[in-house]
Amino acid sequence: MKAVFLSFLTALFIFNFPVSGQQISWLKDFNQASKIAVESGKPMLLDFTAVWCKPCREMEKDFWTRADVIELSKNFVCVKADLNENPKLANKYGVESLPNMIMTDSWGFGLDFHRGFGLKAKEEITEKLRGVPKDFSEIKEAHNLLASSKNNLKALSEIADFYQSRKFYYLSSEFYNRILKLEKVAARREILMLNLGYNYLNVGWNEEAKNIFKRFKKEFPNSPQLEKVNRDLANL
């Protein structure tokens, strides 16, 4: 029993207290970080901070030094961005208050975020860090195609499906909307509208879901999915 208790105390110390000699490898240059992220397939972690931000200093002392957080940070390309020195970057991600953490894919598309450093922040941030995929290499070729051909339907579809399958519905919807403006094939439009509608439902955008389902009914009145769409519309 004593050995079990000692093991518990050891684990508690390792995962909740600073460990000497270990630290997160923060970069300050976002463009440099972006290149590394794209090459490695890693997501990015952006920590917006400022010298006048007291909660940011508390995070530096009590959170970013934790062994489990340091270990999780190895899955990311980490960027420490001073709010005053990076106004354009802050504006890009809608950062208006501190502390503010943004988790993105390798190309800087936002996946998740966390504002503030309240009572439950440590657990919430840690859980969000764990929820971000470690590797985006699967869609690297698709993004490369978009760089040279921004309306490449195959590339857009691969990216949209990738994010949907990992439950990043907001980002998936952005790409599905881009495809919907370009796609002319009826069978593909039918699937696109359904994917988009259920993405909206998953994030609680009920009005957007209503609108896309109404468009679906008008465009595909004989779809075998119409009965299900009508049921979902009735519940909104």
Legacy VTK file of the C-alpha trace (Angstrom):
# vtk DataFile Version 3.0
C-alpha trace
ASCII
DATASET POLYDATA
POINTS 236 float
0.000 0.000 0.000
2.847 2.353 0.867
4.529 1.668 -2.498
1.288 2.459 -4.354
0.911 5.749 -2.446
4.510 6.725 -3.219
3.940 5.957 -6.914
0.866 8.179 -6.863
2.820 11.050 -5.307
5.584 10.628 -7.895
3.102 10.786 -10.782
1.404 13.821 -9.229
4.721 15.624 -8.985
5.812 14.765 -12.529
2.620 15.907 -14.232
1.758 18.990 -12.209
5.009 20.670 -11.255
7.884 22.314 -13.135
10.765 20.081 -14.099
14.237 21.549 -14.039
16.093 21.581 -17.350
12.971 21.225 -19.509
11.118 23.977 -21.311
8.942 24.635 -24.325
10.805 25.587 -27.493
9.039 28.861 -28.319
9.650 30.667 -31.594
8.953 34.388 -32.031
8.821 34.563 -35.830
5.432 33.404 -37.106
6.613 33.081 -40.712
9.515 30.880 -39.657
7.154 28.781 -37.545
4.761 28.421 -40.495
7.506 27.051 -42.727
8.567 24.540 -40.090
4.954 23.485 -39.512
4.281 22.909 -43.217
7.503 20.943 -43.664
6.940 18.798 -40.570
3.161 18.402 -40.802
2.804 19.613 -37.213
0.071 21.935 -35.948
0.961 25.314 -34.450
0.361 26.641 -30.946
0.247 30.434 -30.710
0.491 31.999 -27.261
-0.341 35.715 -27.353
1.153 37.563 -24.415
2.484 40.943 -23.228
4.818 42.197 -20.505
1.910 43.974 -18.767
-0.262 40.830 -18.672
-0.223 39.440 -15.116
-2.145 36.203 -15.939
0.380 35.593 -18.747
3.205 35.698 -16.201
1.265 33.299 -13.997
0.975 30.926 -16.949
4.696 31.150 -17.588
5.354 30.134 -14.013
2.595 27.628 -13.262
1.444 26.150 -16.576
3.968 26.266 -19.408
6.578 24.743 -17.076
4.540 21.627 -16.276
6.113 18.402 -17.496
2.925 17.113 -19.152
2.403 20.428 -20.963
6.029 20.504 -22.112
5.573 16.997 -23.464
2.354 17.974 -25.277
4.083 21.028 -26.758
6.421 18.723 -28.679
3.474 17.896 -30.946
3.296 21.559 -32.007
5.413 24.278 -33.540
5.102 26.793 -30.694
4.993 30.555 -31.184
5.172 33.160 -28.407
3.642 36.332 -29.878
3.803 39.668 -28.073
0.471 41.414 -28.641
2.054 44.856 -29.034
4.683 43.646 -31.482
2.322 41.541 -33.610
-0.877 43.576 -34.182
-1.519 42.126 -37.662
-1.170 38.556 -36.411
-3.426 39.306 -33.441
-6.012 40.844 -35.760
-5.859 37.819 -38.062
-6.903 35.549 -35.185
-9.264 38.015 -33.515
-7.134 38.379 -30.394
-8.368 41.280 -28.278
-7.644 40.101 -24.733
-4.929 38.173 -22.895
-3.966 35.451 -22.221
-5.046 34.019 -25.543
-3.947 30.741 -27.102
-4.721 29.705 -30.678
-4.230 26.183 -32.007
-3.949 25.907 -35.783
-3.145 23.362 -38.444
0.170 23.455 -40.319
-1.102 26.252 -42.599
-2.369 28.529 -39.852
-6.077 27.696 -40.120
-7.590 27.972 -36.644
-8.695 24.728 -34.988
-9.310 25.741 -31.385
-8.568 28.529 -28.929
-8.588 29.417 -25.248
-8.946 32.814 -23.631
-8.012 33.665 -20.065
-6.413 31.762 -17.222
-9.164 31.097 -14.680
-9.696 28.323 -12.150
-10.302 25.528 -14.674
-7.995 26.862 -17.377
-5.144 24.394 -16.812
-7.362 21.375 -17.396
-9.268 23.004 -20.262
-6.145 24.075 -22.159
-4.484 20.700 -21.643
-7.562 18.918 -22.986
-7.639 21.183 -26.055
-3.958 20.563 -26.735
-4.595 16.818 -26.599
-7.512 17.190 -29.021
-5.459 18.614 -31.893
-4.162 16.029 -34.419
-0.394 15.557 -34.267
0.159 15.176 -37.992
-1.364 16.988 -40.979
0.912 15.426 -43.597
-2.067 13.576 -45.062
-3.370 16.812 -46.623
-0.007 18.411 -47.421
-0.224 17.510 -51.114
-3.773 18.890 -51.299
-2.626 22.205 -49.807
0.270 22.292 -52.251
-2.231 21.877 -55.093
-4.282 24.789 -53.764
-1.193 26.989 -53.679
-0.924 26.679 -57.456
-4.620 26.135 -58.237
-6.886 27.677 -55.576
-10.056 26.178 -57.061
-8.851 22.594 -57.346
-11.980 20.659 -56.363
-10.161 17.426 -55.534
-7.798 19.220 -53.148
-10.593 21.225 -51.531
-12.642 18.066 -51.006
-9.759 16.148 -49.439
-9.115 18.984 -46.999
-12.801 19.476 -46.121
-13.301 15.729 -45.520
-10.119 15.562 -43.424
-11.328 18.259 -41.035
-14.856 16.879 -40.884
-13.612 13.396 -39.983
-11.662 14.947 -37.087
-14.691 16.970 -35.943
-13.306 20.394 -36.813
-16.658 21.315 -38.292
-16.108 25.082 -38.506
-13.034 24.689 -40.687
-14.538 21.856 -42.698
-17.537 24.074 -43.480
-15.297 26.828 -44.836
-13.907 24.431 -47.425
-17.295 22.854 -48.228
-18.677 26.332 -48.914
-15.809 27.035 -51.277
-16.517 23.793 -53.123
-20.256 24.473 -53.295
-19.617 27.700 -55.199
-17.602 25.785 -57.798
-19.137 22.328 -58.092
-21.565 21.817 -61.002
-22.125 18.045 -60.832
-25.531 17.427 -59.225
-24.606 14.210 -57.391
-21.610 15.889 -55.776
-23.597 19.005 -54.872
-26.133 16.786 -53.139
-23.455 15.256 -50.904
-21.835 18.648 -50.311
-25.049 20.237 -49.082
-25.701 17.355 -46.713
-22.177 17.504 -45.310
-22.447 21.245 -44.868
-25.856 21.046 -43.207
-24.749 18.447 -40.678
-21.549 20.371 -40.000
-23.730 23.334 -39.054
-25.873 21.150 -36.809
-22.789 19.793 -35.060
-21.622 23.287 -34.094
-25.103 24.554 -33.201
-25.556 26.878 -36.184
-29.223 26.033 -36.557
-30.184 28.937 -38.821
-27.372 28.101 -41.237
-28.459 24.449 -41.145
-32.060 25.467 -41.925
-30.965 27.552 -44.880
-28.774 24.877 -46.432
-31.431 22.166 -45.928
-34.063 24.395 -47.586
-31.693 24.881 -50.517
-31.204 21.125 -50.575
-34.969 20.459 -50.766
-35.377 22.944 -53.600
-32.424 21.635 -55.601
-32.973 17.914 -54.928
-36.728 17.329 -54.449
-36.378 13.644 -55.335
-33.339 12.856 -53.171
-33.503 9.620 -51.145
-32.182 11.737 -48.243
-35.166 14.086 -48.339
-37.142 12.284 -45.626
-34.244 12.544 -43.185
-33.653 16.200 -44.085
-37.352 16.958 -43.443
-37.165 15.296 -40.032
-34.075 17.282 -39.109
-35.689 20.509 -40.318
-38.770 19.823 -38.199
-36.544 19.506 -35.117
-34.809 22.834 -35.647
LINES 1 237
236 0 1 2 3 4 5 6 7 8 9 10 11 12 13 14 15 16 17 18 19 20 21 22 23 24 25 26 27 28 29 30 31 32 33 34 35 36 37 38 39 40 41 42 43 44 45 46 47 48 49 50 51 52 53 54 55 56 57 58 59 60 61 62 63 64 65 66 67 68 69 70 71 72 73 74 75 76 77 78 79 80 81 82 83 84 85 86 87 88 89 90 91 92 93 94 95 96 97 98 99 100 101 102 103 104 105 106 107 108 109 110 111 112 113 114 115 116 117 118 119 120 121 122 123 124 125 126 127 128 129 130 131 132 133 134 135 136 137 138 139 140 141 142 143 144 145 146 147 148 149 150 151 152 153 154 155 156 157 158 159 160 161 162 163 164 165 166 167 168 169 170 171 172 173 174 175 176 177 178 179 180 181 182 183 184 185 186 187 188 189 190 191 192 193 194 195 196 197 198 199 200 201 202 203 204 205 206 207 208 209 210 211 212 213 214 215 216 217 218 219 220 221 222 223 224 225 226 227 228 229 230 231 232 233 234 235
